[in-house]
Amino acid sequence: GLTRRALLDFHSRYKLQLLAHHQAGYREIGPFVATLHEWEDLDAFFVAYREKLMTILKKPASRKNHTNVLMHIQGYFRNQLNTRQRGELRDVILHYRNGQLPILAPITLLKHYLAEYPDRYLMTQNYFDPYPDDLGLRLAVK
């Protein structure tokens, strides 16, 4: 069943995915979710949340927004990576931004660093694996 905790957990897992789709929508939905405790009717909150969520997801994720998300994730590793690694990651992200690499390149490198330097928040993010592997959809993302 629907619970406040389940809604908060869901929203937390999809934050980076929402940011990739619509930065302004991402900034609007966060404060809305923060009001969850003020809603007596959880079903009414869910209807309003779902509408906001779908509005954000209707906008296709752009290369610019993906780059923003990738750079945001990069910040989580600033204390773990050495100068060479930070430069390599920056270059891979910039090559993606410029259309020289597919999104799989920076995602794969970030997943490698995440395995090496685990971060509880990042490890819960749907952004790294948004689709079932069998569909091969990440290969088609620009």
N, C-alpha and C positions, 0 to 999 in steps of 0.2 A: 504494500500500500504506500500511498504518498505520505511522506513525513517531511518536516522542516529540515531535518538532518540530511535526508536523501536529496532534497532540492539543493541545499548548500553544497553538498559533496559533488553533485552533478555540475553545478555552476563552476565550482573550483576546477574540476577536471577539464572543462571546455574553455577556460579563459583565453588561452593563447589561440585557440581555433577562432574564437569570436574576434579577437584582435586582428587576425589575418583577414577576416572578411570585412570588417567595418570598424575603423578606429573610433569614430564618434559614437557609434552605437555601443561599442564596448565600454566607453567612458560613461554612457548614460545608464546602462543596465546594472553596473556595479552598485551605484548608490541606491537603485531600486531594490536590488537584492538585500541591501543592508536594512531595508525597512520591513523585511519579512516578519520580524518579531512584533510589528505593530498591527499586522493583519490577523484578525480573529478567524476569518474564513480562508483556510488554506487552499481550498478549491478555487476561490475567486483570485487569490494571488497567483496560483498556477496558470489560470487562463490568461491573466495579464502578462505574466512572465513568458509564457509560450508565444504570445503575440510579439513581444519584443525580441525574443530569441529568433523567431522565424523572419522577422524584418531584417535582422542582422545577417542571418545565413542566406537570405535571398540575394544579397549582394555578393557576387563572385569574389573570392580571395584574389588579390592582385599581387603582382611581383613586388610592388612597392611595399604593400602591407606585410607580405611574407618576409621581406628584407628587414622590416622593422621588428617583427617577431624574432627573427634569427639573431639580430643584434641584441635584443632584449635578453634572449637566452644566453648569448655570449657573455653578458655581464655576470651571470651566475658562476662563471668559471674564472673570473679575473684573478682570483687569489690562488688558484690551483695550477694554472697554465704558465709555462715559462714564456719568455719573450718570443722565441721561435714559434711555439705553438699558437700563441695569441695572433701573431702575424699570419701564420698559415690559415687559421680560422677566419680572420678578417678578409684575407685574399679570396678564400673560397666563397664567402658571403658576397663580396663585391663582384666576383665573377658571375655568381648567380644573378645578382641585381642587374648586371650588364647583359644578361642573356647568353653568356658564354658557357654556363653550366646549368644542368637541370637542378631542381630543388633537392633531388636525392643526394647530391654531393654535400651540401652543408648539413642536411639532416643526418646523413650517415656519420659524418665527422662529429657532430654534436652527440649523437647516440654513443659513439665510441668514448667520448669524454665523459658522458653520463655514466657509462659502465665503469669507467676508471675512477671517477669522482662523483659518487652517488649524491643526489639531492632529492630529498623526499618530495618536495613540491613538483619539481620537474618530472620525476618518475611517474607521477600520477597524470601528467598532461596527455590528453588525447591527441594533441598536435603531432606528436612523433609518429603515431600509428592510427591515422583517422579512418582508414579503410581496411577491410580484410585483405591480407596479402594475396589471396587467390584472385582477387579482382584486378590486381595490377594497376589500380587507379593512380597511385602516386607517380607512376611512370608518365602519366599523361598531364600531370600538374606542371604548369609553366612557372 
